[in-house]
C-alpha cells in the first residue's frame, strides 16, 4: 500500500489548512474539500493550500462541495476514491460560527438551522458515506489495516457561550456523533476520535481577539497562549499514525488546560 490518504473537510483555511499541511509534510496524500475553491486564486484558499502541500511531494486533490449538501457527499467520496483508490483518514473539520453573536433569547431559527446543517447534520451523514467506503476497504485489506475518523468538535461542546448557543449545541451534538460512530465502527477496526480545540487563532476567532487576549492575560489558560491550527494538526497526525489506536472513542482537548477545574 502506498501513502495513506486523508480526506479533510474545510481544508482551505484555519484548522483544516493546518491539518492538511501537517499531514502533507509527513507524506500523506490529501483530498481537501472546500465550499467554493477557486483554481485561479493561488494566494489564498484551497488552491494555495494545494500548492504549499504539494511542495512536500504528495498529491493534493481539491474538492468542491458544501458539507451541508447531502446530495454532494457520494460524489466527494467517489472523486477521492477515483483519484487515490481509497480513504484512510477522514477529518471532519468543516464548521461555521453564527452569522451574528446573539444572546440565546434572541437566537433566530435561520441562524440555528444554518449552524446545525453545516456543523452537525452535514458531518453526520458525510461520515456515514465515508464509513461505508472504509468498511469496504477493511474487507479487502490486510488484517492490520485500520482506517481512522477524526471529528474536530470544540471545547464549546462543554463550555457555554450564551451569545452563540446554537454553535455550542451543534458541537455538543458532534461530540455525541463521534461517540456513536466509535461504537458502530469498532467491529470493523475503524477507530474514531473527538478532538476539541480551545481558543484557536483562526478566521472564526479574529473578531474576538481582544476579548480572548484579555482572558488569557488574566489566567484563563494553564498554557498562556492562543492555540494554533498546527497544534490541532499535530494531534491529528498522532492519531493518523496509530499512536492512539487503543483509545477509540477518546475525547482529546487541545485547549491549553482550559477545562482543568481550579479554585
C-alpha contacts under 8 A as a table, 3 or more apart, distances in Angstrom:
res1	aa1	res2	aa2	distance
3	X	27	X	6.60
3	X	28	X	5.72
3	X	29	X	6.38
4	X	27	X	7.88
4	X	28	X	5.31
4	X	29	X	6.24
4	X	87	X	7.80
4	X	88	X	5.87
4	X	89	X	7.68
5	X	28	X	5.77
5	X	29	X	4.79
5	X	30	X	5.76
5	X	31	X	7.29
5	X	84	X	7.22
5	X	86	X	7.02
5	X	87	X	5.42
5	X	88	X	5.13
5	X	89	X	6.27
6	X	28	X	6.71
6	X	29	X	6.28
6	X	30	X	5.00
6	X	31	X	6.12
6	X	87	X	6.35
6	X	88	X	5.94
6	X	89	X	4.52
6	X	90	X	5.82
6	X	91	X	7.19
7	X	30	X	6.02
7	X	31	X	4.64
7	X	32	X	6.01
7	X	33	X	7.64
7	X	80	X	7.75
7	X	87	X	6.63
7	X	88	X	7.85
7	X	89	X	6.13
7	X	90	X	4.90
7	X	91	X	6.13
8	X	11	X	5.81
8	X	16	X	6.77
8	X	20	X	7.13
8	X	30	X	7.32
8	X	31	X	6.23
8	X	32	X	5.04
8	X	33	X	6.13
8	X	90	X	6.10
8	X	91	X	4.74
8	X	92	X	6.34
8	X	93	X	6.73
9	X	16	X	6.90
9	X	32	X	6.16
9	X	33	X	4.74
9	X	34	X	6.53
9	X	67	X	7.63
9	X	91	X	6.48
9	X	92	X	5.63
9	X	93	X	5.26
9	X	94	X	5.04
10	X	13	X	7.07
10	X	16	X	5.41
10	X	17	X	7.81
10	X	32	X	7.34
10	X	33	X	5.67
10	X	34	X	5.13
10	X	35	X	7.63
10	X	92	X	8.00
10	X	93	X	5.65
10	X	94	X	4.06
10	X	95	X	7.19
11	X	14	X	7.75
11	X	15	X	7.61
11	X	16	X	4.07
11	X	17	X	4.89
11	X	19	X	7.87
11	X	20	X	6.64
11	X	32	X	5.21
11	X	33	X	5.62
11	X	34	X	6.04
11	X	46	X	6.57
11	X	49	X	7.84
11	X	93	X	7.67
11	X	94	X	7.57
12	X	16	X	6.46
12	X	17	X	5.50
12	X	32	X	7.50
12	X	33	X	7.39
12	X	34	X	5.96
12	X	37	X	7.87
12	X	44	X	7.99
12	X	45	X	4.73
12	X	46	X	4.08
12	X	47	X	7.72
12	X	48	X	7.98
12	X	49	X	6.40
13	X	16	X	5.82
13	X	17	X	4.66
13	X	18	X	7.58
13	X	45	X	6.32
13	X	46	X	7.38
13	X	49	X	7.97
13	X	202	X	7.93
13	X	203	X	7.92
14	X	17	X	5.41
14	X	18	X	6.40
14	X	201	X	7.74
14	X	202	X	4.91
14	X	203	X	6.46
14	X	229	X	6.08
15	X	18	X	4.99
15	X	19	X	6.13
15	X	93	X	7.41
15	X	202	X	7.12
15	X	228	X	7.68
15	X	229	X	4.34
15	X	230	X	7.44
15	X	232	X	6.84
15	X	233	X	7.41
16	X	19	X	5.16
16	X	20	X	6.11
16	X	93	X	6.04
16	X	94	X	7.45
16	X	229	X	7.49
17	X	20	X	5.10
17	X	21	X	6.18
17	X	49	X	6.58
17	X	229	X	7.39
18	X	21	X	5.40
18	X	22	X	6.10
18	X	229	X	4.66
18	X	230	X	5.01
18	X	232	X	7.32
18	X	233	X	5.50
19	X	22	X	5.19
19	X	23	X	6.17
19	X	229	X	6.90
19	X	230	X	6.69
19	X	232	X	6.66
19	X	233	X	3.93
19	X	234	X	7.46
19	X	236	X	6.88
19	X	237	X	7.86
20	X	23	X	5.37
20	X	24	X	6.01
20	X	30	X	6.79
20	X	32	X	7.52
20	X	49	X	7.81
20	X	53	X	7.31
20	X	233	X	7.41
21	X	24	X	4.96
21	X	25	X	6.16
21	X	49	X	7.38
21	X	52	X	7.47
21	X	53	X	5.47
21	X	233	X	7.87
22	X	25	X	5.40
22	X	26	X	6.80
22	X	230	X	6.97
22	X	233	X	5.52
22	X	234	X	6.69
22	X	237	X	7.16
23	X	26	X	5.22
23	X	27	X	6.61
23	X	28	X	5.40
23	X	29	X	7.92
23	X	30	X	7.94
23	X	233	X	7.28
23	X	237	X	6.12
24	X	27	X	5.15
24	X	28	X	4.92
24	X	29	X	6.35
24	X	30	X	6.94
24	X	53	X	5.56
24	X	54	X	7.44
24	X	56	X	6.32
24	X	58	X	6.40
25	X	28	X	7.38
25	X	53	X	7.18
25	X	56	X	5.48
27	X	56	X	7.13
27	X	57	X	7.41
27	X	58	X	6.10
28	X	58	X	6.60
29	X	58	X	5.31
29	X	59	X	5.13
29	X	60	X	6.04
30	X	58	X	7.68
30	X	59	X	6.39
30	X	60	X	4.73
30	X	61	X	6.17
31	X	60	X	5.77
31	X	61	X	4.58
31	X	62	X	6.07
31	X	63	X	6.83
31	X	80	X	6.39
32	X	46	X	7.42
32	X	60	X	7.02
32	X	61	X	6.09
32	X	62	X	5.14
32	X	63	X	5.82
33	X	46	X	7.81
33	X	62	X	6.10
33	X	63	X	4.50
33	X	64	X	5.80
33	X	65	X	6.47
34	X	37	X	5.87
34	X	46	X	6.73
34	X	62	X	7.82
34	X	63	X	6.37
34	X	64	X	5.42
34	X	65	X	5.92
34	X	66	X	6.93
35	X	64	X	5.59
35	X	65	X	4.83
35	X	66	X	4.77
35	X	67	X	7.69
36	X	64	X	6.02
36	X	65	X	7.13
37	X	45	X	6.71
37	X	46	X	5.65
37	X	47	X	7.01
37	X	62	X	7.66
37	X	63	X	7.64
37	X	64	X	6.07
38	X	41	X	5.43
38	X	45	X	7.48
38	X	46	X	7.38
38	X	47	X	6.92
39	X	42	X	6.96
39	X	47	X	5.99
41	X	44	X	6.27
41	X	45	X	7.09
41	X	47	X	6.56
41	X	48	X	7.17
42	X	45	X	7.26
42	X	46	X	7.99
42	X	47	X	5.23
42	X	48	X	4.47
42	X	51	X	7.42
43	X	47	X	7.75
43	X	48	X	5.31
44	X	47	X	7.13
44	X	48	X	5.14
44	X	49	X	7.58
45	X	48	X	5.51
45	X	49	X	6.56
46	X	49	X	5.07
46	X	50	X	6.17
46	X	62	X	6.88
47	X	50	X	4.74
47	X	51	X	6.14
47	X	62	X	7.21
48	X	51	X	5.18
48	X	52	X	6.30
49	X	52	X	5.21
49	X	53	X	5.90
50	X	53	X	5.12
50	X	54	X	6.03
50	X	60	X	5.60
50	X	61	X	7.61
50	X	62	X	7.21
51	X	54	X	5.38
51	X	55	X	6.66
52	X	55	X	5.45
52	X	56	X	7.74
53	X	56	X	5.87
53	X	57	X	7.80
53	X	58	X	7.02
53	X	60	X	6.94
54	X	57	X	5.18
54	X	58	X	5.11
54	X	59	X	6.00
54	X	60	X	6.40
55	X	58	X	7.42
61	X	80	X	7.53
61	X	83	X	7.73
63	X	76	X	6.87
63	X	79	X	8.00
64	X	76	X	7.99
65	X	69	X	7.51
65	X	72	X	6.46
65	X	73	X	8.00
65	X	76	X	7.34
66	X	69	X	5.37
66	X	72	X	7.39
67	X	70	X	6.99
67	X	72	X	7.79
67	X	73	X	7.39
67	X	94	X	7.22
67	X	118	X	6.05
67	X	122	X	5.07
67	X	123	X	6.71
67	X	126	X	7.33
68	X	117	X	5.26
68	X	118	X	4.87
68	X	121	X	6.99
68	X	122	X	4.49
68	X	123	X	7.86
69	X	72	X	5.60
69	X	73	X	7.14
69	X	122	X	7.00
70	X	73	X	5.41
70	X	122	X	6.64
70	X	125	X	7.09
70	X	126	X	7.33
71	X	74	X	7.05
71	X	75	X	7.96
72	X	75	X	5.37
72	X	76	X	6.35
73	X	76	X	5.23
73	X	77	X	6.43
73	X	126	X	5.87
73	X	129	X	6.99
74	X	77	X	5.10
74	X	78	X	5.99
74	X	129	X	6.65
75	X	78	X	4.97
75	X	79	X	6.01
76	X	79	X	5.23
76	X	80	X	6.27
77	X	80	X	5.18
77	X	81	X	6.19
77	X	129	X	7.46
77	X	130	X	6.55
77	X	133	X	7.94
78	X	81	X	5.12
78	X	82	X	5.89
79	X	82	X	5.03
79	X	83	X	6.22
80	X	83	X	5.25
80	X	84	X	6.05
80	X	85	X	7.32
80	X	86	X	7.06
80	X	87	X	7.15
81	X	84	X	5.19
81	X	85	X	4.35
81	X	86	X	4.80
81	X	87	X	6.71
82	X	85	X	5.74
84	X	87	X	7.63
86	X	133	X	7.77
86	X	134	X	7.76
86	X	137	X	7.25
87	X	90	X	7.18
87	X	130	X	7.66
87	X	133	X	7.47
87	X	134	X	6.68
87	X	147	X	7.76
88	X	134	X	7.23
88	X	146	X	7.77
88	X	147	X	4.78
88	X	148	X	6.47
89	X	147	X	5.78
89	X	148	X	4.87
89	X	149	X	5.71
89	X	150	X	7.55
89	X	240	X	6.82
90	X	127	X	7.87
90	X	130	X	7.54
90	X	148	X	6.50
90	X	149	X	4.77
90	X	150	X	6.04
91	X	149	X	6.17
91	X	150	X	4.80
91	X	151	X	6.01
91	X	152	X	7.20
92	X	123	X	6.42
92	X	127	X	7.87
92	X	149	X	7.76
92	X	150	X	6.11
92	X	151	X	4.80
92	X	152	X	5.85
93	X	151	X	6.61
93	X	152	X	5.12
93	X	153	X	7.70
94	X	118	X	7.29
94	X	119	X	6.91
95	X	115	X	7.77
95	X	118	X	5.86
95	X	119	X	4.85
96	X	115	X	6.34
96	X	118	X	6.89
96	X	119	X	6.65
96	X	204	X	7.60
97	X	115	X	6.82
97	X	164	X	7.76
97	X	167	X	6.22
97	X	204	X	6.82
98	X	101	X	6.23
98	X	111	X	6.08
98	X	112	X	7.75
98	X	115	X	6.41
98	X	164	X	6.54
98	X	166	X	7.48
98	X	167	X	6.72
99	X	111	X	6.87
101	X	163	X	5.10
101	X	164	X	5.36
102	X	105	X	7.96
102	X	106	X	5.90
102	X	107	X	5.81
102	X	162	X	7.95
102	X	163	X	4.76
102	X	164	X	6.24
103	X	106	X	5.26
103	X	107	X	6.30
103	X	162	X	5.75
103	X	163	X	4.16
103	X	164	X	6.90
103	X	165	X	7.79
104	X	107	X	5.22
104	X	162	X	5.35
104	X	163	X	5.82
104	X	164	X	6.97
104	X	165	X	5.92
107	X	111	X	7.08
107	X	112	X	7.23
107	X	166	X	7.80
108	X	111	X	5.45
108	X	112	X	6.41
109	X	112	X	4.95
109	X	113	X	5.97
110	X	113	X	5.23
110	X	114	X	6.18
111	X	114	X	5.23
111	X	115	X	6.23
111	X	166	X	7.75
112	X	115	X	5.38
112	X	116	X	6.11
112	X	166	X	5.45
112	X	167	X	7.96
113	X	116	X	5.12
113	X	117	X	5.98
114	X	117	X	5.23
114	X	118	X	6.38
115	X	118	X	5.44
115	X	119	X	5.67
115	X	120	X	7.69
115	X	166	X	6.82
115	X	167	X	6.42
115	X	170	X	6.96
116	X	119	X	5.27
116	X	120	X	5.13
116	X	121	X	6.03
116	X	166	X	7.56
116	X	167	X	7.80
116	X	170	X	5.61
117	X	120	X	5.90
117	X	121	X	4.84
117	X	122	X	5.64
118	X	121	X	6.43
118	X	122	X	5.34
118	X	123	X	7.30
119	X	122	X	6.57
119	X	123	X	6.65
119	X	167	X	7.97
119	X	170	X	5.95
119	X	171	X	7.00
119	X	174	X	7.37
120	X	123	X	5.51
120	X	124	X	5.99
120	X	170	X	5.63
120	X	171	X	7.18
120	X	173	X	6.57
120	X	174	X	5.58
121	X	124	X	5.18
121	X	125	X	6.44
122	X	125	X	5.55
122	X	126	X	5.95
123	X	126	X	4.89
123	X	127	X	5.80
123	X	174	X	7.95
124	X	127	X	5.49
124	X	128	X	6.51
124	X	174	X	7.65
124	X	177	X	6.66
125	X	128	X	4.90
125	X	129	X	6.49
126	X	129	X	5.19
126	X	130	X	6.29
127	X	130	X	5.04
127	X	131	X	5.75
128	X	131	X	5.15
128	X	132	X	6.31
129	X	132	X	5.26
129	X	133	X	6.68
130	X	133	X	5.12
130	X	134	X	6.23
131	X	134	X	4.86
131	X	135	X	6.08
131	X	185	X	7.86
132	X	135	X	5.23
132	X	136	X	6.52
133	X	136	X	5.21
133	X	137	X	6.46
134	X	137	X	4.99
134	X	138	X	6.20
134	X	147	X	6.64
134	X	190	X	7.93
135	X	138	X	5.06
135	X	139	X	6.39
135	X	188	X	6.67
136	X	139	X	5.28
136	X	140	X	6.78
137	X	140	X	5.30
137	X	141	X	5.97
138	X	141	X	5.33
138	X	142	X	7.61
138	X	143	X	7.78
138	X	145	X	6.59
138	X	146	X	7.35
138	X	147	X	7.84
138	X	188	X	6.92
138	X	189	X	7.95
141	X	145	X	6.14
142	X	145	X	5.53
146	X	189	X	5.80
146	X	190	X	5.57
146	X	191	X	7.24
147	X	189	X	7.52
147	X	190	X	5.15
147	X	191	X	6.75
148	X	190	X	5.50
148	X	191	X	4.87
148	X	192	X	5.84
148	X	239	X	7.79
148	X	240	X	6.73
149	X	190	X	7.40
149	X	191	X	6.26
149	X	192	X	4.67
149	X	193	X	6.37
150	X	178	X	7.98
150	X	192	X	5.80
150	X	193	X	4.89
150	X	194	X	6.04
150	X	195	X	7.07
150	X	236	X	7.38
151	X	174	X	7.56
151	X	175	X	7.58
151	X	178	X	6.39
151	X	192	X	7.75
151	X	193	X	6.14
151	X	194	X	4.89
151	X	195	X	6.06
152	X	194	X	6.17
152	X	195	X	4.97
152	X	196	X	6.08
152	X	197	X	7.37
153	X	156	X	7.89
153	X	157	X	7.03
153	X	171	X	5.41
153	X	172	X	7.74
153	X	174	X	6.18
153	X	175	X	6.16
153	X	194	X	6.53
153	X	195	X	5.99
153	X	196	X	5.05
153	X	197	X	7.10
154	X	157	X	5.62
154	X	171	X	6.17
154	X	195	X	7.12
154	X	196	X	4.02
154	X	197	X	5.00
154	X	198	X	6.36
155	X	158	X	5.61
155	X	159	X	5.84
155	X	196	X	5.18
155	X	197	X	5.98
155	X	198	X	5.41
155	X	253	X	7.05
155	X	255	X	7.52
156	X	159	X	4.63
156	X	160	X	6.12
156	X	161	X	7.46
156	X	167	X	7.54
156	X	168	X	4.96
156	X	171	X	6.40
156	X	172	X	7.32
156	X	198	X	7.86
157	X	160	X	7.70
157	X	168	X	5.29
157	X	169	X	6.70
157	X	170	X	7.58
157	X	171	X	4.69
157	X	172	X	3.92
157	X	173	X	7.60
157	X	174	X	8.00
157	X	175	X	6.94
158	X	168	X	7.55
158	X	172	X	6.81
159	X	168	X	7.58
160	X	165	X	7.09
160	X	168	X	6.48
161	X	164	X	5.63
161	X	165	X	5.86
161	X	168	X	7.05
162	X	165	X	4.89
164	X	167	X	5.53
164	X	168	X	6.77
165	X	168	X	5.06
165	X	169	X	6.19
166	X	169	X	5.09
166	X	170	X	6.13
167	X	170	X	5.11
167	X	171	X	6.28
168	X	171	X	5.22
168	X	172	X	6.14
169	X	172	X	5.09
169	X	173	X	6.20
170	X	173	X	5.13
170	X	174	X	6.19
171	X	174	X	4.80
171	X	175	X	6.19
172	X	175	X	5.19
172	X	176	X	6.48
173	X	176	X	5.14
173	X	177	X	6.14
174	X	177	X	4.82
174	X	178	X	6.30
175	X	178	X	5.12
175	X	179	X	6.53
175	X	194	X	6.31
176	X	179	X	5.00
176	X	180	X	6.22
177	X	180	X	5.07
177	X	181	X	6.24
178	X	181	X	5.25
178	X	182	X	6.10
178	X	192	X	6.58
178	X	193	X	6.54
178	X	194	X	6.03
178	X	249	X	7.07
179	X	182	X	5.03
179	X	183	X	6.48
179	X	192	X	7.69
179	X	193	X	7.94
179	X	194	X	7.89
179	X	249	X	5.65
180	X	183	X	5.35
180	X	184	X	6.22
181	X	184	X	4.87
181	X	185	X	5.76
181	X	192	X	6.75
182	X	185	X	5.49
182	X	186	X	5.91
182	X	190	X	7.76
182	X	191	X	6.35
182	X	192	X	4.89
182	X	193	X	7.41
182	X	248	X	6.32
182	X	249	X	5.20
183	X	186	X	5.46
183	X	187	X	7.99
183	X	249	X	7.66
184	X	187	X	7.12
185	X	188	X	5.48
185	X	189	X	6.71
185	X	190	X	5.37
185	X	191	X	7.06
185	X	192	X	7.83
186	X	189	X	5.10
186	X	190	X	5.59
186	X	191	X	6.44
186	X	248	X	7.81
187	X	190	X	7.58
191	X	245	X	6.60
191	X	247	X	7.91
191	X	248	X	4.91
191	X	249	X	7.28
192	X	248	X	5.27
192	X	249	X	5.46
192	X	250	X	7.65
193	X	248	X	6.05
193	X	249	X	5.13
193	X	250	X	5.35
193	X	251	X	6.34
193	X	252	X	7.81
194	X	249	X	6.96
194	X	250	X	6.23
194	X	251	X	4.74
194	X	252	X	6.23
195	X	232	X	7.97
195	X	251	X	5.96
195	X	252	X	4.91
195	X	253	X	5.97
195	X	254	X	7.09
196	X	251	X	7.19
196	X	252	X	5.96
196	X	253	X	4.58
196	X	254	X	5.83
196	X	255	X	7.48
197	X	200	X	6.78
197	X	227	X	7.79
197	X	232	X	6.98
197	X	253	X	5.93
197	X	254	X	4.59
197	X	255	X	5.50
198	X	227	X	6.90
198	X	253	X	7.28
198	X	254	X	5.91
198	X	255	X	4.01
198	X	256	X	7.32
198	X	258	X	7.29
199	X	205	X	7.88
199	X	212	X	7.66
199	X	226	X	5.90
199	X	227	X	5.82
199	X	255	X	6.42
200	X	205	X	7.13
200	X	226	X	5.63
200	X	227	X	4.26
200	X	228	X	5.30
200	X	229	X	6.94
201	X	204	X	7.93
201	X	205	X	6.15
201	X	206	X	6.98
201	X	226	X	6.25
201	X	227	X	6.13
201	X	228	X	5.49
201	X	229	X	7.19
202	X	205	X	5.47
202	X	206	X	6.26
202	X	228	X	7.70
202	X	229	X	7.47
203	X	206	X	5.16
203	X	207	X	7.92
204	X	207	X	7.24
205	X	208	X	5.56
205	X	209	X	6.45
206	X	209	X	5.32
208	X	211	X	5.33
208	X	212	X	6.49
209	X	212	X	5.42
209	X	213	X	5.94
210	X	213	X	5.04
210	X	214	X	6.25
211	X	214	X	5.44
211	X	215	X	6.45
212	X	215	X	4.88
212	X	216	X	5.95
213	X	216	X	5.28
213	X	217	X	6.12
214	X	217	X	5.06
214	X	218	X	6.17
215	X	218	X	5.03
215	X	219	X	6.51
215	X	220	X	5.54
216	X	219	X	5.23
216	X	220	X	4.96
216	X	221	X	5.95
216	X	224	X	5.86
216	X	225	X	6.69
216	X	226	X	7.90
217	X	220	X	7.38
217	X	224	X	7.13
219	X	222	X	7.08
219	X	224	X	7.01
220	X	224	X	7.66
220	X	258	X	6.60
221	X	224	X	5.30
221	X	225	X	7.51
221	X	255	X	7.80
221	X	256	X	5.59
221	X	257	X	5.60
221	X	258	X	5.03
222	X	256	X	5.77
222	X	257	X	5.02
222	X	258	X	6.76
223	X	256	X	4.72
223	X	257	X	6.45
224	X	256	X	7.16
225	X	256	X	7.53
227	X	231	X	6.47
227	X	254	X	7.67
227	X	255	X	6.77
227	X	256	X	7.25
228	X	231	X	5.23
228	X	232	X	6.99
229	X	232	X	5.26
229	X	233	X	6.15
230	X	233	X	4.66
230	X	234	X	6.09
231	X	234	X	5.39
231	X	235	X	6.59
231	X	254	X	7.38
232	X	235	X	5.12
232	X	236	X	6.28
232	X	254	X	6.86
233	X	236	X	5.11
233	X	237	X	6.12
234	X	237	X	5.00
234	X	238	X	6.29
235	X	238	X	5.18
235	X	239	X	6.46
236	X	239	X	5.12
236	X	240	X	6.03
237	X	240	X	4.93
237	X	241	X	6.02
238	X	241	X	5.16
238	X	242	X	6.60
238	X	243	X	5.66
238	X	244	X	7.33
239	X	242	X	5.29
239	X	243	X	5.76
239	X	244	X	5.69
239	X	245	X	7.41
240	X	243	X	7.62
242	X	245	X	5.18
244	X	247	X	5.26
244	X	248	X	7.36
245	X	248	X	6.21
247	X	250	X	5.53
254	X	257	X	7.87
255	X	258	X	5.51
255	X	259	X	7.70
257	X	260	X	5.56
